[in-house]
């Protein structure tokens, strides 16, 4: 055998059930090695014998010295002696390896076929270390006719490549589980790269931007289209219920009478084709406002007011999250994002052959992320289930799976994506809708859904709760393998399930050419050394400080107080605009071009009794610059109103900002005093800009 590349590494000492042990020679064996035993067993007719190879994986190695008993060690310790001062030997170490039996192959028929072993391993038989070619043949036999996905090598044999079945990954679902830093993104990227090279359609839900680098490195995949999408929830007749879900999660919820009023409004206000949920909520609020103005029964006014106010809270939060997502995308100017197509009306814009669609969910809270995922996956699944042939089979990658499919212990009420993914994982296989679930906290993932995955790649796990959870859902994870989980290095783990022939210890190949670091650099020490204060920080601090002072203002102003210098007044129903006035026949462009001399507005009651004139065009531009450069300067004001100065500036609607602010503050239910003070922040910001 040795002449053919087979090396003897020891002799069988014992055999029990699916395990045997052997005395390994020196340091020739390591945990994770695949070994074989050549032996004779009765043939099928039981008239003679036939030769077989018994295959096994080394799962443990114990080392001891029979000539150095425990009592001797204790005596040396008590007397303070060294081993060299005695006649005891330290060169007679013995290593006993424990082996998990994987199956057997006929000795004269190659190694592609693996059968259960029905006869005990022969004691004193030679244990052999097989050549790489024999192991590759053995592993390839597990996926006959299937497309292989090369993911790495055996931990103990870097000369043996490991390939998993692409067909079983995309059709039977796979879970990748590891603690932070364990290499789950590296493993996912490796599998996705192999699928991309096969032209398989992929949809990636990316909450943190871990996969944005696939777009920047798209030249690595010639002929493949990589799309970076940002969320756009389009309203349809079927998904109006998401409005109530958003209200329940983003606010204190609604009472039964309030839910009835909302349900009535939902039926009265029909979605416009392609309309976003944010725009739809705005129209709902307008409808409720008209109802309140026309209500003959004044007892309904409080209910209408609460519904409108709760919708306003949702509207403001969605606007802020959209703004946050937009700002995060602006940081990545070298990447090109596009709006997510409507999955109902244009699914082929998301799923198509040789296309990778990455939905970037950064900036959105968990509820909104799960709502977007539910709408998207539900629509795409329906297209496949209806056999409409509009989109091909595809694999959906769900990063941070514990967010989208939380366990019952985490609270699953109103997590829209939970039921959607549950449907996909139980029925999606019939319609070519596969799932790759990735999580760093497996114990927080829904157990029913995770147990439906037919393949698992488990990398390093240290948390005992996560380890126990994995042992419960993986039927073929041995106790010895489970004990190895906390000791894995980055990119090392166990691959198990239908994607491979039997569980293997693997080292995942690192795709360094796909690493993208522009989104997050964890070299914080270097960042701290190079950090410089923001020159606009004093202006922002002044605005934020005034917002904090507003929180202590009284809810009501004393009535009957005369107006005068320094006296507070209730502002008019429409505040004066804080933009330069238009010259006759001129517009925003004419003002920029200098047509028409800027005029000063007639003095009128300002906010909180001030009588400040409107700024002219030149002064307005001077005042505006600090905020144009860094929109965080008015972050506190945006948080209070849900408005966006940058967006107003880009759309050339700056002149509407004051009136919009006024309407927003009225809708927020603030007292006149607080509305008055918040609006005065604009004047304070002017002063800060001029300073």
Secondary structure, 3 states (H helix, E strand, C coil): CHHHCCEEEEEEEEEECCEEEEEECCCCCCCCCEEEEEEEEECCCCCCEEEEEEEEEEEEEEEECCCCCHHHHHHHHHHCCCHHHCCCCCCCCEEEEEEEEEEEEECCCCCCCCECCCCCCCCCCEEEECCHHHHHHHHHHHHCCCCEEEEEEECCCCCCEEEEEHHHHHHHCEEEECCCCCCHHHHHHHHHHHHHHCCCEEEEEECCCCCCHHHHCHHHCCCCEEEEEECCCECCCCCCHHHHHHHHHHCCCCCHHHHHHHHHHHHHCCCCCCCEHHHHHHHHHHHHHHHHHHCCCHHHHHHHHHHHHHHHHHHHHHHHHHHHHHHHHHHCCCCCEEECCCCCCCHHHCCCCCEEEEEECCCCCHHHHHHHHHHHHHHHHHHHHCCCCCCCCEEEEECCHHHHCECHHHCCCCCHHHHHHHHHHHHHHHHCEEEEEEECCHHHECHHHHHCCCEEEECCCCCHHHHHHHHHHCCCCCHHHHHHHHHCCCCEEEEEECCCCCCEEEEECCCHHHCCCCCCCCCHHHHHHHCCCCCCHHHHHHHHHHHHHHCCCCCCCCCCCCCCCCCCCCCCCCCCCCCCCCCCCCCHHHHHHCCCCCCCCCCCCCHHHCCCCCCCHHHHHHHHHHHHHCHHHHHHHHHHHCCCHHHHHHCCCHHHHHHHHHHHHHHCCCCHHHHHHHHHHHHHHHHHHHC
